[in-house]
Amino acid sequence: MVNFDPTLGSEIRKTRPAVIISADAVGRLPVKLVAPITDWKEHYAVNIWHVRVDPTPDNGLTKTSAVDSLQIRGMDLQRFIRKLGRVSATTLEEIVLSIAAVIEYV
């Protein structure tokens, strides 16, 4: 759980789950790159930046959700509230591929 406030405009807001996508060995500052998680909506299925994540005991989610790769950002560790769980290697790979698509990495 990460506190995304304060925000501006259409930025994802409030305290919500997020996936840490940066490696532990990256950087010297107490900052992690995260991808926020929001409620899943069926119209997200066509978006390259939304990755569906179904709840499992391992990930700690309670409802079907979406990782929003369009809104990745660096967050200071002070914004982190608690750990919910872990995403699977398959889900992490899908997130990485969606980020690559968003930044048009080929």
Sine and cosine of phi, psi and omega as CSV:
sin_phi,cos_phi,sin_psi,cos_psi,sin_omega,cos_omega
0.00,0.00,0.75,-0.66,-0.06,-1.00
-0.75,-0.66,0.65,-0.76,0.05,-1.00
-1.00,0.03,0.94,-0.34,-0.04,-1.00
-1.00,0.00,-0.07,1.00,0.00,-1.00
-1.00,0.07,0.54,-0.84,0.06,1.00
-0.99,0.15,0.38,-0.92,0.00,-1.00
-0.71,-0.70,0.14,-0.99,0.08,-1.00
-0.77,-0.63,0.53,-0.85,0.13,-0.99
0.79,0.62,-0.82,-0.58,-0.09,-1.00
-1.00,-0.03,0.16,0.99,0.03,-1.00
-0.88,0.48,0.56,-0.83,0.04,-1.00
-0.90,0.43,0.68,-0.73,-0.13,-0.99
-0.78,-0.62,0.07,-1.00,0.04,-1.00
0.95,0.31,0.00,-1.00,0.05,-1.00
-0.99,0.14,0.79,-0.61,-0.07,-1.00
-0.41,-0.91,0.26,-0.97,0.09,-1.00
-0.92,0.40,0.41,-0.91,0.07,-1.00
-0.46,-0.89,0.40,-0.92,0.06,-1.00
-0.97,-0.26,0.80,-0.60,0.11,-0.99
-0.97,0.24,0.84,-0.55,-0.05,-1.00
-0.92,-0.39,-0.07,1.00,0.04,-1.00
-1.00,-0.03,0.48,-0.88,0.03,-1.00
-0.96,0.27,0.52,-0.85,0.02,-1.00
-0.87,0.49,-0.51,0.86,-0.08,-1.00
-0.99,0.14,-0.08,1.00,-0.06,-1.00
-1.00,0.02,0.79,-0.61,0.13,-0.99
0.99,0.13,0.35,-0.94,0.03,-1.00
-0.95,-0.30,-0.33,0.94,-0.01,-1.00
-0.98,0.18,0.40,-0.92,0.05,-1.00
-0.98,0.19,0.88,0.47,-0.06,-1.00
-0.76,-0.65,0.67,-0.74,0.08,-1.00
-0.84,-0.54,0.57,-0.82,0.11,-0.99
-1.00,0.08,0.82,-0.57,-0.07,-1.00
-0.80,-0.60,0.44,-0.90,0.13,-0.99
-0.90,-0.44,0.88,-0.48,-0.05,-1.00
-0.94,0.34,0.40,-0.91,0.02,-1.00
-0.90,-0.43,0.68,-0.73,0.02,-1.00
-0.75,-0.66,0.12,-0.99,0.05,-1.00
-0.89,0.45,0.63,-0.78,0.05,-1.00
-0.97,0.25,0.67,-0.74,0.14,-0.99
-0.78,-0.63,0.66,-0.75,-0.10,-0.99
-0.83,0.56,-0.54,0.84,-0.02,-1.00
-0.94,0.34,-0.17,0.98,0.08,-1.00
-0.94,0.33,-0.34,0.94,-0.09,-1.00
-0.84,0.54,-0.45,0.89,-0.02,-1.00
-1.00,-0.01,-0.11,0.99,-0.03,-1.00
-1.00,0.06,0.74,-0.67,0.02,-1.00
-0.95,0.30,-0.31,0.95,-0.07,-1.00
-1.00,-0.09,-0.08,1.00,0.07,-1.00
-0.96,-0.27,0.80,-0.61,0.04,-1.00
-0.91,-0.41,0.88,-0.48,-0.01,-1.00
-0.94,0.34,0.69,-0.72,0.06,-1.00
-0.73,-0.68,0.90,-0.44,0.06,-1.00
-1.00,0.09,0.54,-0.84,-0.03,-1.00
-0.92,0.39,0.66,-0.75,0.10,-1.00
-0.63,-0.77,0.30,-0.95,0.09,-1.00
-0.87,0.49,-0.51,0.86,-0.02,-1.00
-0.95,0.32,-0.63,0.78,-0.07,-1.00
-1.00,0.01,-0.23,0.97,0.08,-1.00
0.97,0.24,0.06,1.00,0.03,-1.00
-0.97,0.23,0.47,-0.88,-0.02,-1.00
-0.95,-0.31,-0.15,0.99,0.01,-1.00
-0.52,-0.86,0.31,-0.95,0.04,-1.00
-0.87,0.49,0.74,-0.67,-0.16,-0.99
-0.71,-0.70,0.06,-1.00,0.04,-1.00
-0.69,-0.73,0.76,-0.65,0.16,-0.99
-0.99,0.15,0.79,-0.61,-0.03,-1.00
-0.99,-0.17,1.00,-0.05,-0.06,-1.00
-0.95,0.32,-0.26,0.97,0.05,-1.00
-0.96,0.28,-0.32,0.95,-0.08,-1.00
-0.91,-0.42,0.54,0.84,0.07,-1.00
-0.91,0.42,0.54,-0.84,0.04,-1.00
-0.32,-0.95,0.37,-0.93,0.08,-1.00
-0.98,0.18,0.74,-0.67,-0.04,-1.00
-0.77,-0.64,0.74,-0.67,0.08,-1.00
-0.91,0.41,0.57,-0.82,-0.02,-1.00
-0.87,0.50,-0.34,0.94,0.05,-1.00
-0.90,0.43,-0.37,0.93,0.02,-1.00
-0.99,0.15,-0.22,0.98,-0.04,-1.00
-0.98,0.19,0.75,-0.66,-0.06,-1.00
-0.98,-0.20,-0.79,0.61,0.04,-1.00
-0.29,-0.96,0.37,-0.93,0.03,-1.00
-1.00,0.02,0.74,-0.67,0.04,-1.00
-1.00,-0.07,-0.63,0.78,-0.07,-1.00
0.16,-0.99,-0.44,-0.90,-0.03,-1.00
-0.73,-0.68,0.59,-0.81,0.14,-0.99
-1.00,0.06,0.40,-0.92,0.01,-1.00
-0.95,0.32,0.29,-0.96,0.06,-1.00
-0.87,0.49,-0.60,0.80,0.02,-1.00
-0.90,0.43,-0.70,0.71,0.02,-1.00
-0.90,0.43,-0.68,0.73,0.02,-1.00
-0.88,0.48,-0.64,0.77,0.04,-1.00
-0.90,0.44,-0.65,0.76,0.05,-1.00
-0.89,0.46,-0.63,0.78,0.03,-1.00
-0.90,0.43,-0.72,0.69,0.01,-1.00
-0.87,0.50,-0.68,0.74,0.02,-1.00
-0.91,0.42,-0.60,0.80,0.02,-1.00
-0.94,0.35,-0.60,0.80,0.07,-1.00
-0.90,0.43,-0.69,0.73,0.04,-1.00
-0.86,0.51,-0.63,0.77,0.02,-1.00
-0.93,0.37,-0.64,0.77,-0.01,-1.00
-0.90,0.44,-0.64,0.77,-0.01,-1.00
-1.00,-0.01,0.12,0.99,0.02,-1.00
0.82,0.57,0.69,0.72,0.06,-1.00
-0.99,0.11,0.81,-0.59,0.01,-1.00
-0.84,-0.54,0.00,0.00,0.00,0.00
